[in-house]
């Protein structure tokens, strides 16, 4: 592939709700630019960007893929992202690498939750954006409704620059609002000029007025001309659009039918004309040697640096680190320094990825996106030179809150599974593996049930290991509510030296649950020699690891050794440790033992209309709602304390209740006494396990 300079590069992320038509749009662009010789189809599983076996099987995108579309003398790096919320981390990474976005809206379904989440992502990364209304060839697609919904949500900055028209419910042409000219399709792609249909004139005039008003606001001179009733030339409108799209004050709306390749040529032209090249964007890091701010700004004349925005690890095609060059020009024979790891790597070969196919290139200029094979780098790392080491900010991906325990189906494959998951976690920052030694379980964290199901599928297809996902055990605790006094004697005679240890102990609740136990002694007169005190404490400490009630760790117990006796020959540390352990078990069960359950502090953010449903559901989960606060964006933040055991499956339920618009976060808050029915159920379950 040719080398492109910064001004001839556009980095575009394709965002939108799941099923809106992002991959079909990417495929149409790839076909028209000549990357593919035939137009692939999601249903047939032969698109350039959905190449993974799971994507082909499930017929939706799971990871972000890159397709470099050459249009005229410009290279458009298209980043096709998943729309389903379980794979939101992929969209975040792609936004970090992009300079502009196209938000795809299904003309049939209209504005959906994923549309608004895509907008919020663009706001977070300050990305200029277009809306592309897809599926205009569908009978019940409505461009007008989409424009009305978008205007209602985002105001006057929404500016339709193309308006479709239909005859006999069929999409037959469009009006270019900038040129005020209509085109009719004579077959799927070829078009001829035609008059603007009468029934459409009212809407076209309205959209034109909105556009001219936005153009007028770009300068005082234009504003004066606008108020004087003067017309703007097409060149002036285009120049103003380029400026306004770049600063986000105008968001154009266009449309098409990707499967018929209608509207795609216009969209590609508009991307080149109106979307900014990387050198129009600001980007800065820190020189870790001088501690000074390094203004990279995608300037090819500055020292070379790049950041890794995505990692691809595949047992078949190997490991690739996807980079965006932040400054300078990176070449195939360069040696790059990784400041985070303190290592140097020789690049070897540089690639641009056409879906899963690596295409070698000689060099990548500032602002370009490519890939390097087999270097020691992780997503978020910065690559630069040792003489001028740079560090850019890390990518903040969504935190995974859905978790399940996993076990290999075949015994002895634990290490194999762990290695495979380590590789998958390199690729997917929203996948976490946590070893819960206390409950003897390994937990797999993801962004939703579907995410975890696909991880299991990939383990089998890519790494040939099979695992079961199960409901995780909850980390209960045990403590006491009353006091007890125990006399415990351990005496064993077996010929020769025997074993003798005798303790009298008091047990009572501590004020704090932060520590397992507090040990003290009040022995007088040497009834128990001092050298046995540590053994008594060891007996208590060991007993606290697995409580007498249900085998959970013990917290908040005060143990006092106040008397006992010893034998000058038969007493030993082991004997006193055993006596203390027996005393603990009896004293614990005599002091009103209870189970404590972990309580999470939960924040649920939902659109106002779902607040009642969410609160009702939290109450069913034994949650205590502590407060509700508006976020001034049409959402309510519900704060509640909820038992951790009741949060299992909450992610799926919340999405179901809110149509995917609800989000939640939680963190461990404290332990509280579990209700009697929960205690009885848990104790019975633990006994059956034993």
N, C-alpha and C positions, 0 to 999 in steps of 0.2 A: 504493500500500500504506500501511496505517496506521503511525503511529509508535509504537514500543514502548519502555517504560522498562526500565531495567536489570534490575529484579526479575522482569520478564515475558519475559526472553530466556533461551534455552538454546542453547549452541553445541556441537553433537554431531558428532564425527568418526566415520565408519563405517569400520572397519578389518577386516582378515581376509585369509585366503589367497585367491589368484586363483581365481575360480569358486565362491566360497562362497555367493554370493547377496547381495552388498552393494548392487548397483545395483537388483536386484529389490525389496529391502527399501525402498530410497529411493523407488522408483516407487510402491510400495504406499502409503507415507506421503503422497506427493504427491497420489495419487488420492483417498485418504480425506479429505484436507484441502481438496479442491476445486480444487487448482491445475490438474489435468488433468481432462478430462471422460471420458477412457477410459484403461483400464489398459494401459500400454505393456509391451513384452516385449523382452528383450535379443536373443532369436533373430530377432525381426522388425525390429530396429534402430530402434525408435520410442520409446525411453525418454527422459525429460526430461533425465537427467544424462549419458547417452552420446550426445552430439549431433555430435561430430567425425566427419568422413568415415572416418577410419582406425578409430575405435572402432566405427562401424556395420559396416564391412567385416570387422573382425577379431573382433567380438562380445566385446570386453572393454574395461574402462576404461583409458585412457592418461593422462588428466589428472584432477585433482580438480575436481569441479563442486559448485556450491552450490545447494541447494533450500530456500527458506524455507517451512517448514510451519507454518501457523497452526492451533493446537489450543486451542480454548476462547479464553481471553484471553491465551494465551502464544504467542510466536513461537519455533519451534525451527529454528535455522539448521543444516540437515543438510549435512555435507561428505562427499560420496561419493568415496572414494579408490581408486586402482588397487591391486590385490592382487599383481600380478606384480612381482618384485624389480627388474626393469629400470627401474621407475618409482617406486622407493622415495623419491626426493626429493619427489615430490608428497605422499606420506603424511606426511613430516616437516613440510612447510610447513603442511599442514592441522592437524596436532597442535599446532603453534605457535599456531594461531588458535582452537583448541577449548578448551572447559572441561571436557569429559567425552567418553567414547568408548563406542561399542557395537562389540564384537568379534563378528563373524559367524562361526559355525562351521557347516560343512555337516553336517547330521545324518546324511547318508549316508557321507561321507568321514571324519568325526570330526576330532579335533584334528590339525592339520597344521603344517608348518614356519612358514607364514605366520601361523598363530594365535599361535605363540610369539613371532615377531618383532613382532606387533601388541602383545602384552603388554609386551615390552621397550620399545617406543616409549612406551606409557602410563606405564611406570615412569620413563623418562627425563624425560617432561614432567609427571610427577605428576598424571596424569589419573584421576579417578574413572571406573569402567567397569562395563558390563553385558556379559554374554555372551548372544547371541541365537542359538539353535540353529535353523537354517533347514531347509527342505525336509522338514518333518515329515509331509507328505502322500506322501512316497516310501515304497515298500513296505519297503525295507531300512534306513530311517533309525532310529537308536538314540539316544535322548536319554540313557538311562541310561549307556551307554558313554562318551558325551561328558562327562557329569558326573563319572564315575569317573576319566577321564583328566585332567580339569581339577583334581580334588581331589588326585590323585597329584602333579601338577605344582606346584600353588599352595596346597595345604593347606586349613585350616579356613575361610579367608575365602570360599571358594566356597559360595554359598548359593542353591540352586534355589528360586525363589519360585512357579514354575508347573511342574506335572508333566503331560505329555500321557498320554492313554490310547488304546488301539487296540482295535478289534474286527475280526476277520477280516482282520488285517494292515492295516486302514485307520485313519487318524487321525480319531477321532470326537469327542474332547473333551479337557478338561484339568481339573486340580485346582489351585485357588488356595491355596497353602500358608499365606499370611497369613490368609485368611478361613476356611481349612479347609472349603472348599465346592467342589463339582464342577459343571462346565457341559458340556452336550452340544450339539454343533452339529446343528441340524435341517436346515440347508442350508449353503452355503459359509460364511455369516457369522452368521446368526441362531442364538442358542443358548438353551437352557433349563436350569434347575437340575436336578440329578440326584444320586443317592447316589454316594459315592466307591466305585469298584469294589473288591471284596474283595481281589483279587490285587495291588492297588496300595497297600493300606493300610500294609503294612510299610515301603515306600519313603517314602510320604508322612509317616508318623510319624517316620522317621529324618531326613528333610529338615527337618521341623518342629522336631525337637529341636535340630538344628544351628543353625537360625534363632533359636530362643529362647535358646540358649546365647550366641550372638553379641549378641543384644539385652541379655541380662543383664550383659554385660561393659561396657555403656555407662555404668553408674553403680553406686556401692556399694549404694544403695537397691534397685536392680533385682537386684543379685547376692544380697542378703539374701532378697528375695522369691522368687527362683529356688530358693535352697536350702531355703526353707520350703515349696516345692511350690505356690506361688501361681501363678495364671494371669495372663498379661498381656492387656490389652484390645487390640483391633485398632488403635485409635488410638495406643496406646503402641508397638506393634510398628512401625507406619508412621513414627512420629516418630523412633524409634531407627534405622530403616532409612535415613531421610533423613540423619541424622547420620553413620552408619557408611559409607554409600555415599560421602558427601562427603569423608570422610577416608581412604577406601580400605581400611578394615578389613573391609568386607563387599563382595563382588563378586556381585551377584545373577545368576542364570541363568534366562532365560526362553526361550520357543520360539514357533514359528509356521510357517505356510506362506504365504509372501509372495504367490505367484501366486493363491492362493484368498482372500487378505486375512484369513487366520485368524491371530489372535495380535497383529495390528498395532495394533488399538484399545487393547489392554491395554498394549502396549509404549509407545505415545504417552502414555497416562495415567501410566505409571510414570516416563517421562522427566520429565514435568512435576512429579510428586510427589517423586521421589528425587534427580534430578540437580541439581547446584548452579547457581544463576544466576551470571553473571560477577562480581557484587560480593562473592561468597564466596571469590574467588580473589585471591591476592597477585600484584602485578605492579609492577615498579619499573624506573626508568631513571635517567639523570643529566641534570641541568640544565647544559647546556654553558656557560652564562654564569656561573653561580655555583659550578659544580663540586660542587654538593650532590646527594645522592640524592633523586630525585623518586618518592615513593610514589604511583603512579597508582591502583592497586587498583580500576580500573574504577569510579571515583567520579565521578558526573555533575556534582558541585559544584566540581570542581577545574578548573584551566586545561585547555583542549582540547588533546588529542594523540591520535595514532593511528599505527599502524605498518603498512607494506605487507607482507603475508605471501604474496602471489602476484601475478604479472603475467600478463595475457592479451594476446597480440599476434596479431591476426588480420587478414589483408589485406582481409577482407570486413566484419567488424564493428568493426574498429579496435582501439585499445589501451585496456585497463582495468587500473587498479591496485586490487586487492582490499585493503581496509583492515579492521582491527579497531580500533574506537575504544577507546583505553586510559583516557581521562579526558575529562570535559566532554561537551559536545554539539556535534557538527559539523553545520553547516547549508550549504545550497546556495550562499549568497552569501559564504561565508567565504574569506579568503585565508590559505593555509597555508604555513609556512616549512619547507623541507627542509634540515635541518642538515648532512647528508652532502654535499649538492651546493651549499649556500649560496645556494639560489634560493627565490623565492616564487612560488606559483601560485594563481590564483583557481579555486576548486572548480567553479563553474558549475552542474553538475547532479550530484546524488547518486543512486545506484541500489542496488537489491538485485538480484542475478542469480537468475533462475529458470532454471537450466541455462544456455543461451546467450541467454536473453531478458532484457534490462535493463528493470527496472521502476523508474520514478522515485519517489523519496521526498523529503520536505521536509528531514528531519533524521535523524541517527543518534545515539542516546544511547550513553553509555559502555557497553562490552561488546558492542555490536551489530556485525555484519559487513555491509559493503556494498562498493560500488565507485565509483571516480571515473574519468571518461574523460579521456584526452588530457592527462595532466600528466607533467612530467619527473620521474619517480620510478622507482626500481628496487626489486626485492624485497629486503626487509631495511631499507629507508629508514624514517626516522621523520618524521612530519608534525606540526608544532605551530605555535606563534605566534612571531614574531620577538622579542617582548618576553620570552617564556619558552621558549627553544629546548630541546627535550628530545631525548635520544638513547637508544633502547632497544637491547638486544643483538641482534646479527645472528643469523639462522637458520643453524645448521650442517647443511648437507645432506651426503649421502654423497659421498665423493670418487670420481670416475670413473677406472677403471683399464683399461678395454677401449678400445683405439684402433685405427683403420685410416686409411690414407691415402685421400684422395679427389681425384678429378679430374673436372671438368665433361666431359660427353660431347660438348658442342659447344664448339669453340674460340672464345675471345673472351667467354665467359660467366663468367669468373673473378670479376669484380666483382659481377655479379648474384648469384652463389652466395654470395659473402662477405657481401653485404648481407642476404640471406635468412637466413643462419646467425646473423648478429649479432642479428636480430630473434628468432629461435628461442631463442638463448642467453639473451635477456632473460627469456623465458617459462620456460625450463628451466635452472635453476642447475646441473644435473648434466651439461649439455652444454658441452663446451669445444672451441674451435678453436685449434690451435697451429701456428704456421708454423715448420717445421724447415728453415731456410735451408741448413744444412750438407749435407743429403741431398736438397735441392731437392724437398721434398714438404710438403703441408699435411695435418695430422693432425686427425682428428675423434675426440674422447674421449667415451665414454658409460658407462652402468652395465652394458652387456651387448650382445651381438650383436643381439638383438631391438630394443633401444633404437635402435641405429644404423640398422637396417633401416627402422624407422618414421620416423626423421629423413629418410632418403632419399625415402621415399614421400611425406612431407609437403612436401618441397622441390618435388616434381613436381606434386602436386595443388593446393597452396596458392600456390606461387611460380613455377610453370611453368619450373623448371630441373631438369635431369636430371644426376645425378653417378654415377660408378662408385666403388665401395669396393674397395680392394685391400689386400693384405698390405703393411704398412709396411716400409721399409728400416731396418735396424738401424745405429746409429751406431758402426761399428767404428773403430779407430784403428790406425796403423802405427808401429812403432818398430824399433830394432836391438838385437841381443844381443851383437855383437862390435865390434871397432874396425877402421878402414880408413884408408888413406893414399892420397890421390888427387892427381894432377897434371893440371890442366885448362887448356887454352889455347884461347881463342876468337880466331880471326884471319880477317878478311874484307877482301878488296881489291876495290874496284868502281870504280876511277877516282877521282881526287881523294883526299880523306881516306878511309882505311880504318877498320877496327875492330880493336882489339887489347886483349886482356885475358888475363892469365895468373896463375893462382892455384895454390898448393900447400896442401892442407888435410888435416887429420886429423878423423875423425868417430868418436865413441865414445858409449856409452849414458850417460845421466844417472842419478843416484840416484832422482830424482823424475819422475813422469809428469804432474805438474801443469802444466808449461810445455811448449810445443811445442819450443823449442830454447833453447840458451844459446850465444851467440857471443862469441868472444874472439880476440885476435890476438897473435902473438909475432914479428912481422916486425922484422928488424934491418937496419940499413944502408939503409933506404929502398927495398928491393926492390919494394915496392908502396907508392906514396905514400899518406899519411894520408887525403887527400881522397877516396880510393876505398874506404876501409873501409865507410862507410855503404852504398855500392852493393853491396858483397859481402854485407853483412848482409841487404840488401833481397832479393837473389837467394835467400838461404837462407830468409827468411821467406815469400816467394812459393811456393817449392818445398814448404814444409811444409803449405801449404793443401790440396794434392792430392798425396799420396805416390806414389812410383814403383811400389809393389807392386800396389795395387788402387785407387788414386785416393782413399783416405780420408785425413783429416788426420793429420799426423805429430806424435808427442809424444816427449819424452824424449831428444832428440838434442843432443849437445854438438859444436859445430863450432869448430875452431881454424884460423885462417889463419896459416901460419908462414913462407911464402915465396911468390915469384912474380916477375913482371917486368912492365915497362910500356914503351910506346913514347911518346916525347915529343910526337909529332904525332897518331898514330892511336888512342891510348888514350882511353877515355871511360867515364863512369859506366855507360852501357848495356852496354858491352863487358865491364866487370868484373862487372856484375850477371848477364850471360848466362854468363860463365865460371864464376861461383860456382854458378849453377843447374845447369850441366852437372856440376860437381864433386859437388854434392849427390846428384844422381841416381845417378852411378856409385858414389860412396862409400857411399851408403845400400844399394844392392844388393850391394855387396861385404862388408857388415858383418852378415850373417845377419839379413835383415829378417823380421819376424813381424807377424801381425795380432793386435791386442788386441780382445777383445770386452767390452762393458759387462756388469757383474755387478750384479744387484739384490739387496738385502737384503729378503727376503720373510717376512711373518708370516701364517700361515694359522690361523684359528680354526675348529675343527670339533668336533662332539660326539665324546666319547671313542671311540665304537664305530667311527668312520671314520678314526681316526688311522693305522692300518696301511695302508689304501688310499691315503691322501694321501701318506704317506712313500714308498710304492712308486712313485707317479706322479711325485713330485719327483725321485726317483733316475733315472727314465726321462728326465727333462728335464735331466739332467746337474747336478742340484742337489746341494749338500752340506748335509745336515741338521746344524745346529749345536746344537740343543737343543729340549726339549719342556717346557712349563710348564703346570700346570693353572690355569684361571681361577676355580676353586671354584664354577662354575655348571654343572658337567657337561661342560665343554669343555676341549680341549687346544689350546694355542697352539704351533704348530710353527714354529720359526725356521730359515730356510735361506738359503743363497746360491745363486741361480739365474741362469744367463745370460739376459739380456733377450730374446735371440732365441727362447728356449724358452718364454717367457711368453705368446706369441701364442696366443690361444684358450683361455687357462687359466681364465678366468671361467666359460665354458660347461662346460668339463670338470669343474671343481670342483663346480658346481651339479649336474651329472649324477651325480657320484660320491656326493654327500652329500644328494641330494634337496632341494637348495636351502638346506640349513642351514649350509653352509660359507661363510666370508667370508675375504677376504685383502686385505692392503695391501702395498705395496712402495715402495722408494725406491732411487735409484741409489746404489751403494756405491763401486765402483772399476772399473778396467780390469784384465783378466788376459789372459795369452796364450791364444789360442784353440787347441783341439786341431788336429792336422795335417789331419784330414779336413774339419773346418769351414773351415780356411784355404783348402785346395785348392778346395772347393766355392764359396767366396765369391769367390776370385780368378777362377775360371773364369766365374762368373756376371757379374762386372764386365767381363771382357773381351768377353763376348758382347753386353753392353749397349753398350759402346763401339763 
